[in-house]
Amino acid sequence: MRKISKKNYVWLMLIVIATIAITFFLAHIYNNRHREKSVLSEYLSEVTLKDLDTYLLEKDTAVLYIDDKYNLSDNKEEKKLKEKIIKYNLYNQFVFLDASMIDSEFVNNFNQKYHYTFKEEYPMIIIIKDKKVIKTYDKLNVGKFNFEDIKW
């Protein structure tokens, strides 16, 4: 009877483990493609953390809506906010920033660049004018957003 070396068994186990890991990774990516997103993340233009500085250089005044794009619990408030954005024709002033991408490095850079103490309470609306935060609305008062604050 022929004897199989242990080295072959180790290679077999590595191949099986790698195959399982790759399968789970690809399944996770596939399932995230079909996850339902929040109302405003689907409607507004999304800006990434890397592109935020460039976007704010191009615009003197901008309104950031920050929330997790897969958080559906705020959809009722987001629908009302979307209706008001359409009513006041302010689509070009608003951008969406995914809160799940925000890390401590971003918070520190944001605080320094825009002279603001960033609070991680989402959803959040931040109005930036001339590279300074002029007004914020956090999770408690997003529904009370005053559109008069951004008339320019």
Residue, then its C-alpha position, 0 to 999 in steps of 0.5 A: m500500500r502506498k503511503i501519502s505524505k503529510k505535506n499533501y494533507v496540509w496542502l489539501m486543508l489549505i486549499v479547502i480553507a481558502t476555497i471556503a473563505i473566498t466563497f464567503f467573501l464573494a457571497h458577502i459582496y453579492n448580498n450587499r449589492h442587493r441590500e436596501k439603502s436609505v431614501l436619501s442615499e439613493y437620491l442625493s449624490e454621494v461623496t466619499l471621504k477622499d473626495l469631500d475636500t475637493y467637493l468643498l473646494e468647488k462649492d462655497t456652500a455645501v450641505l452634508y447629510i451624514d448617515d449610514k446608507y443601510n440604516l432604514s430606521d430614518n426613512k420616514e424623516e428622510k422622505k420628508l427631507k427629500e420632499k423639501i429638497i425637491k420643493y425648494n430645488l436644492y438638490n445641487q446643494f446637498v450631498f450624502l456622506d456614508a457614516s459607516m466609512i467615517d473613522s477617527e482620522f477623518v474626524n480629526n482632519f475634519n475638526q482641524k480643517y473646518h474648525y468644528t468639533f465633529k459629533e458622531e450622532y447620525p443622522m446629521i446635517i452639516i452646513i459648511k460655508d467658506k470652509k467653516v461649519i456654520k450650523t449643524y443638525d444632529k439626530l435629535n433635530v434633523g427633522k427641524f432642518n431650516f431651509e432658510d439657513i441655506k438660502w443664498 
